Amino acid sequence: MIKFSVLTGVILLGMAAMATAHAGDAVAGQKLFGTTCIAIFSLLAWNLIGHHAVNYADSYLYVGFPAGVLALIIALPVFGGFWVRARLQNK
């Protein structure tokens, strides 16, 4: 019988340590680009409606980058734990 875990559509059967790191990087990248996109459109509305002049680079610096780093800090131990659990179950 094949045992596997699925998290966000990723099958974790036989994952190597590097694949686990890449999965963590992918989650962090998704969060970085997603939150940056939402922040840019929010700043666009803020600038147009309120006639402000906020720099769009601030959306990356203050929203996207911290969200990506936080997601990476959370995702790597989670995927690493799945990898360790899979290795211990195989023995």
N, C-alpha and C positions, 0 to 999 in steps of 0.2 A: 504494500500500500504506500502511495506517495503522500507525504505530508508536506504541506506548504502553507505559508502565511501570505495574505494579500493586504497591502496597505496602499491606498490611493491608486489602485490599478497596477501596482508593481508586484509581480510574483517573486517571492524571496526564496525560491528553491535553489539551492546550490550556489548562492551568491558568494563571490569572493570578497575579500576585504576592500579591494579597490572599487568594485561595483557598488558596495555599500557607501563608500565615500562619494561616488558619482551620484547616487540616488539622493544623498544629503545635499549635494551641490545643486542638483536639479530643483529640489524643493525650495532651497534658499533663493535660487534665481527666479523661480516663479513668483515668490513673495516680493522680491525686490522689484521686478518689472511690473507686477500687478499693482502694488501700492504706489509706485512712482507714477503709473498711468492715472490712477485715481487722483493722486495729489496734483498732477499737472492740470487735469480737467477742472479740479476744484479751484486751483489758482486762476485758471482761465476765467471761470465764472466770477470769482472774487474781483479780478482786475477789471472785467467788463462791466459788472453791475455797480461796483463801488468806485470806479475810476481810480483804482490804486495802481501802483507800479512795483509789484512784488516780482522779484527775479524768479524765473521758472527753475533755475538750478537749485533753488532752495528746496524744491520738492524732492529732489534726489538726495540732497545733503541731510535734510532734517526728517524725511519720511522714509524714502526708499532704502537708503543705505542702512539705517538702524533696523528696519524691518527685516532686511536680508540677513544681516549679521545675527539677529535674534533667532530667525528661522534656522540658520546654519548651526547655531549653538544648541538648539533643541533637536534638530533633525539628525545630526551626526550621532549623538548617544542613542537615540531611538533606533535608527537603522543598525548601529553597532550592536545594540542589545538583541535585535532580531538575528543578526549574524552569529553572535555568540550562542544564542539559544538554539539556532539551527545546527551549529557545530556540536553542541553538547548532546542534542537529540540523535545525531547521526552515529555517535559512538556507542 
